[in-house]
Amino acid sequence: MSFLTVLFIIAVIVVGFAVVTGIRIVPQAKVMVVERLGKFHSIATSGLNILIPFLDSPRPIEMRTGNRYMRSAMVDLREQVMGFETVQVITHDNVNMEVGSVIYYQIVDPAKALYQVENLALAIEQLTMTNLRNIMGGLTLDQTLTSRETVNGKLRMVLDDATEKWGVKVTRVELREIEPPQAIKAAMAKQMTAERERRAEVTKAEGDKAAAILQAEGEKISRILRAEAERDAEIARAEGRKRATMLEAEGKAEATRLTFDAINNGGATHEVLALRYMDTLQEMSKGDNKMFIPYEATATLGAVAALKEVFKDETPKRPAAPPQAPRQSPTASSLSAQGLTRSPAAEHATLTGVPAVPVRRPRPPSEQDE
């Protein structure tokens, strides 16, 4: 093989290598930072790019994928996710906790991301851990457990301000987990149990109160309704008694009128009146503790009263008695005695309605008669 042939082969190899290394295809959403003779020259965007061999070279960037750091000639412009392992933090009330976080960021300026910081991924990681400890140290245990949104917002603002000069935009920060010590977990479990029991007791007490109020209102309404019903019933019974009394009085009045008209129109004799008198006595004698004096006994009682008056006049006169008290009105006993001393004619006149002839009492004998 001659020298020219060898030189030609070498030239072909060099040209092929130059073509291979000079032609670069950049994928979509990625860019390449091109340096010429060690100095920033341009940014190769997505598509076909031609570089000058031995003069232009891409600047690699170190990115974190999972738990590993990888170097790549391409800079990914998409939003990146970087998760961190749990770190030890101390809260404001001196409680040791383990906190894990996740950060979402995006490279907006590839040149700054390569030339403003040595290791972008490591810088973001250390910055996140440091600021997380600072923010969690200013909060108490209860605030760290209940104020995740506040912690996320503060951490995102700090990281966004710090990474702006690196050409990175922090879009979101999330606290992945918060692990307090086991003793704190046990105390929190007891507190949660006590709080739930307290809520249950409060709920039960409120339910009992509402039930008692409803029961009292129901009893009140039922009593009012019963009182109204009793009132209406009493009114209805009173109206019924009133109506019955009126009808009974009207019936008695009508019966009396008819009886009176029948007696007047029929020309009742003394025998009919005597029969009516006997029927009336039978009706009146019904019941206990009653005593009636027949009509025929009044004549005998009248005669006895007349003899009493006769013997009273023949008794010797006694010395004048002291002046008597003023005459009082007749009592019930005197009226009864007077009624017993009535003559049979007066009784007959009372029953028949015919005026009776007064009966003359025998005059006591005087000295002229002797």
Beta strands, then each sheet from edge to edge (+ up, - down):
strand 1: 23-26
strand 2: 30-36
strand 3: 39-44
strand 4: 47-50
strand 5: 56-58
strand 6: 61-65
strand 7: 68-72
strand 8: 75-76
strand 9: 79-83
strand 10: 87-90
strand 11: 96-107
strand 12: 168-179
sheet 1: 1+ 4-
sheet 2: 3+ 2- 5+
sheet 3: 3+ 2- 8+
sheet 4: 6+ 7-
sheet 5: 9+ 11- 10+
sheet 6: 9+ 11- 12+
end
